[in-house]
Amino acid sequence: MSISDGESTVALPPSKPTTLLAAMLLRPGAVVSTEFLQRAVWGEAPPATAKATLHTYVMRLRRLFAKFGISNDAIETMPGGYRLPVSGDTLDLARFRELLRASERAEDPEDESRLLGEALALWEGPPISNVQSEVLHRDEVPALREEWLRAAERRFDVELSLGRCRQALPELRSVARAHPGHERFWERLIEALYRTGRQSDALAEYRTVKEYLSTELGVDPGPSLRKLEMTILRGESMGADAPAAPAAPETARGPAPGAGPGPYDPGLALPADLPDFTGRERESAELVERLTADRGGPVLAVVSGPPGIGKTALAAHVAQQVRDAFPDGQYFVPVGPEDGEAGEPNTPKPLPVADGDGERRTLVVLDDVRTVEQIQAALPTAKGSAALITSRMSLAGLAASRGASVYRLGALAADESRALLTSVLGPRRVAAEPGPTDELADLCGHFPLALRIAATRLLLRPRHQIADDVQWLRDDPVGRLSVVGTPAMSLAQTFGTFLGGLSLPAIRACQTLGNSPRRLLSLDECAAALGLSLVDASAVLDQLIDASLLEGDAPGQYRMPALLRAFVRRDADVALSN
């Protein structure tokens, strides 16, 4: 503690009058009872003379205040205790709280961050560090620390929502190490590292906090930290499914950098591109050309395919490539249920920045759309605008009614799968086992999700050979491709949620066709297996193709992707029972 007249500052020495002053300052403007003051100064067993001695200490403090030009009656004697009226001009704690209240009212994130920074700058170390009072340090200081922690958390949230990951890193690193058991700071540090392309550093920090929690506290990292680790190991974008800075209160929201005014939070700005995005060169080039073409109306493009095929990753990759062509705003809007769980999907609100003004150039990415009806209100109408939509369904209605282009994603090519595994596992590990690497890709059906799950398992088991996991996966690739405790990293759960959302006739048709001994089936064979006429069978098959459950290799020929077929043969009864 210290006292200043603006020209000179004096640090108050540890003493009982200093403790008395601290007890009153910790409750600024309030009447502090003599009983509490006695306990603060002398502990739980104050002497019989404590009340009279308190009065003496108050007189000493008044004389000290007078030396610094502070009114002699600054400490008011009140019935039952004493009161010390203060303001933000006379007490740092009061000023800190004033700035916090102002930050909560701020309408601009820039102002909010500035006010929070000013508030935090008032702290020069642990509170009342030169005060010797077990009662104050036990009963009062923890609440002060909580105020500081909440303010620091919010400032880092705002800074990251404004895209200032690199600028926040030095302070984040320092704060996380100063508070090693506070997981929220580690989350923000790891997120900032990952969003600036430092994947290995982000994982190293995760290992640091995990070791501390295990060694010092005997606990595992919380769900948010574990989910963040899986996001990094999978190489996913920091989008809807990944941890991100919480949305600011309604009064403190504002547009993210590069995003025009609109009803969406800064956290819904475009996710970063994957640091190891692999393959899809043809699709990427076609989508970039389509979205940036000079056309007479808004451009719509649909990326469809089965779960785990990499639709969202491709959308994020392309959106980052074309973002400069949409200077009036770019938005990422998650539509489907979060975390891969069944439930009611979101219905996006209209985007006013995309309507009315034909000169505005905006881009909206609508992720995991189930039906065209969900997104009608969110589709842009301005001439220079565009929408990039991902869906497990083909959304053919958009092609018919709005001229949307549809891009159906299939499994990666063999060289693309090897490149993805190389980017995650490292070139040395892959080069040491080229044959097992290729077999691992085959077992994963060349699905990006499956490949990332397999690579993640190997990263978590650095002493395993790739051949070890290949041997282990051969018997049941669908059931064993999972990371414990992470539903989004479970192939069986991902496929089960997808299949469980279909109609029972569709599930039964999948089960029947998936259990056929032949992988490539003709229309006649499908009709016979389903017990339907050619016309009715053709209608059912069209529905399955629309839902990304079948692929039409050639006219009159149908094939189920290998991983989906393995799941249907293994677990379709589970989907039927749910």
C-alpha positions, -999 to +999 in steps of 0.1 A: +000+000+000+011+035-007-001+071-004+006+100-028-001+137-032+007+137-069+043+147-065+057+122-040+046+087-030+053+070+002+049+032+008+032+026+041+053+002+063+037-030+077+019-019+109-014-021+126-025+014+114-017+003+079-038-028+084-067-007+097-065+015+066-064-015+043-095-029+059-114+003+053-101+007+018-112-028+008-147-017+016-147+018+001-175+041+011-191+015+034-194+016+072-169-009+084-178-023+118-154-021+147-157-058+152-145-065+117-117-039+121-105-055+153-104-090+137-085-076+107-059-059+129-055-085+157-070-117+144-097-138+158-088-130+195-084-092+198-072-078+231-097-061+256-082-027+247-088-032+209-117-007+206-098+021+223-066+013+204-085+015+171-095+050+179-058+059+185-049+044+151-076+064+134-061+096+149-027+086+136-041+080+101-059+114+101-026+131+109-009+112+081-036+122+057-031+159+067+005+157+056-007+148+021-033+175+019-062+151+027-090+164+048-087+158+085-122+142+085-115+118+057-122+089+081-157+094+094-167+081+128-201+064+123-224+045+147-208+010+151-177+017+131-158+039+106-163+050+070-137+062+045-154+080+015-134+076-016-137+080-054-119+070-085-097+101-081-085+091-046-084+052-047-071+029-074-096+002-064-125+026-069-111+038-102-106+001-113-143-006-106-154+026-124-134+015-155-149-019-154-184-005-153-176+018-182-162-012-202-195-030-197-214-001-212-190+003-242-206-003-275-173-006-294-150-035-287-120-012-292-133+010-264-140-020-242-105-033-246-089+001-239-110+006-207-102-029-195-065-022-202-066+010-182-083-009-153-057-037-153-028-013-155-038+001-120-027-032-105+010-032-095+013-065-079-006-087-053-031-066-034-022-054+002+011-072-001+026-051+027-003-057+051+001-083+078-034-095+084-044-132+081-081-122+081-078-098+052-057-121+031-081-150+038-115-133+036-110-102+014-081-107-010-097-137-028-126-116-039-102-089-052-083-115-072-116-127-087-123-092-099-089-090-115-092-125-131-126-117-146-113-084-160-082-100-175-102-129-190-126-104-206-098-083-220-081-113-236-115-125-250-120-091-266-085-089-280-087-123-296-122-115-310-106-085-326-080-108-343-051-095-322-037-130-314-001-121-321-002-089-301-018-107-271+007-135-269+035-120-247+010-109-220-010-141-223+021-162-218+031-142-187-004-143-171-009-180-178+024-188-160+016-165-132-017-183-127-009-219-137-041-234-123-064-209-142-073-229-173-091-200-190-058-182-195-041-213-209-071-217-233-066-182-247-028-187-249-031-220-268-058-206-291-038-175-299-007-196-308-028-219-330-046-191-347-012-175-356+000-208-372+021-221-343+005-255-339+035-272-323+039-244-298+002-246-290+004-283-282+036-277-261+016-252-240-012-277-236+013-303-224+026-278-199-007-270-183-017-307-184+014-317-165+009-289-139-028-299-133-019-336-130+012-331-108+001-303-085-037-307-083-042-343-093-068-335-120-071-336-158-076-306-180-112-295-182-135-302-212-127-269-230-090-274-229-094-310-240-116-300-269-091-273-279-063-299-280-084-321-302-092-292-325-054-286-329-046-322-334-072-325-361-061-293-377-096-278-376-104-242-381-112-221-351-148-219-362-182-230-348-170-263-334-139-250-317-133-230-286-135-193-293-138-160-274-172-158-258-196-133-274-196-099-257-227-087-239-253-071-261-241-036-252-205-044-260-207-062-293-192-049-325-181-061-359-150-082-363-122-069-384-132-073-420-168-078-412-195-052-419-223-042-395-247-070-388-265-091-362-237-117-357-210-118-330-173-111-337-168-148-329-187-156-361-162-140-384-146-163-409-126-191-392-089-193-400-077-216-427-063-249-416-025-247-412-022-281-430-051-280-454-044-307-480-058-316-514-090-304-530-071-282-555-096-286-583-126-279-561-108-250-545-100-234-578-135-238-591-151-224-560-127-194-560-135-187-596-173-191-590-175-169-560-154-141-575-170-141-610-186-109-622-223-118-623-256-101-625-268-114-591-257-130-559-236-161-562-245-193-544-223-224-541-230-256-522-203-280-509-220-313-501-208-348-490-210-373-462-199-365-427-162-364-422-154-356-458-140-321-451-167-298-462-162-271-435-124-272-439-128-266-477-153-238-471-130-221-446-100-225-470-119-210-500-135-182-479-101-171-467-088-170-503-117-148-516-123-126-485-106-096-501-132-097-529-159-090-502-148-059-484-182-051-470-183-081-447-177-118-443-196-141-419-195-177-407-228-189-395-231-225-380-266-238-388-266-274-376-267-287-340-234-281-321-209-307-312-223-333-336-253-340-313-288-345-325-311-316-319-329-287-334-307-268-359-303-231-358-322-209-382-300-180-392-315-145-392-314-123-423-282-105-431-291-068-436-257-061-450-264-084-479-298-069-487-311-038-503-278-021-515-268-036-548-233-023-545-224-041-512-201-071-516-206-095-487-198-132-482-217-155-458-206-191-451-236-212-439-222-244-423-240-277-419-273-268-435-300-294-434-327-279-456-331-250-480-359-236-458-335-231-429-314-205-447-338-187-471-338-156-449-300-156-446-293-159-483-278-127-498-296-107-524-272-079-533-256-081-567-220-083-554-227-108-526-221-145-523-230-175-501-209-206-496-230-234-481-220-267-467-244-296-462-246-334-461-276-331-484-272-320-520-297-291-516-307-295-552-335-271-547-310-242-545-296-252-578-331-254-594-345-222-579-315-199-573-289-212-598-265-225-571-235-245-581-232-278-563-198-294-555-200-330-542-169-341-522-157-376-523-128-394-507-093-380-511-070-394-537-042-416-524-015-390-527-037-364-510-043-388-480-005-394-478+001-356-478-025-351-450-009-378-429+026-363-436+014-328-426+002-341-392+027-368-384+057-352-400+077-363-430+102-384-411+077-406-395+058-412-428+090-417-449+101-444-424+070-465-431+056-457-466+038-490-469+019-489-436+011-452-442-007-461-475-025-490-458-036-467-430-050-443-456-069-472-472-083-483-438-095-447-433-114-448-466-094-417-475-119-396-454-102-365-439-119-370-405-108-407-403-073-398-414-070-370-387-083-394-360-058-420-370-030-394-371-041-380-337-039-415-321-004-418-334+006-383-321-007-393-287+014-425-289+048-413-302+065-447-295+040-466-317+049-476-352+024-467-379+023-504-387+011-511-351-020-490-356-026-505-390-026-540-374-049-528-346-074-511-370-077-539-395-104-558-376-127-528-369-116-495-384-150-478-378-153-488-342-116-481-333-112-448-351-119-426-322-102-405-295-115-412-260-136-385-245-141-365-277-174-373-295-164-352-326-134-375-329-154-407-330-161-421-364-189-444-352-206-416-333-203-392-362-218-417-386-244-428-361-257-393-355-259-387-392-277-420-400-300-416-369-313-383-384-326-400-415-360-416-420-364-453-410-370-464-447-337-447-456-318-464-427-333-498-437-323-493-473-288-484-463-286-515-441-298-537-469-275-523-495-245-521-472-248-558-463-248-568-499-217-589-507-211-567-538-198-532-534-208-520-569-245-526-575-267-522-606-302-508-605-316-542-610-296-556-581-306-528-558-343-532-567-341-570-560-323-564-527-348-538-516-378-558-529-390-528-549-399-522-586-373-505-607-392-472-605-396-472-567-360-485-562-347-456-584-366-431-562-351-446-531-316-446-545-320-409-556-328-401-520-297-419-507-275-401-533-290-368-522-281-377-486-245-385-496-250-422-486-245-435-522-224-425-551-234-430-587-202-442-603-219-445-637-255-445-650-273-474-634-244-482-610-243-474-573-217-477-546-216-469-509-184-452-496-162-479-479-163-464-444-201-458-445-206-493-457-184-507-429-204-487-404-238-498-418-226-535-417-215-530-381-239-505-364-270-498-385-291-517-360-281-491-334-294-462-356-326-482-362-332-486-324-327-449-316 
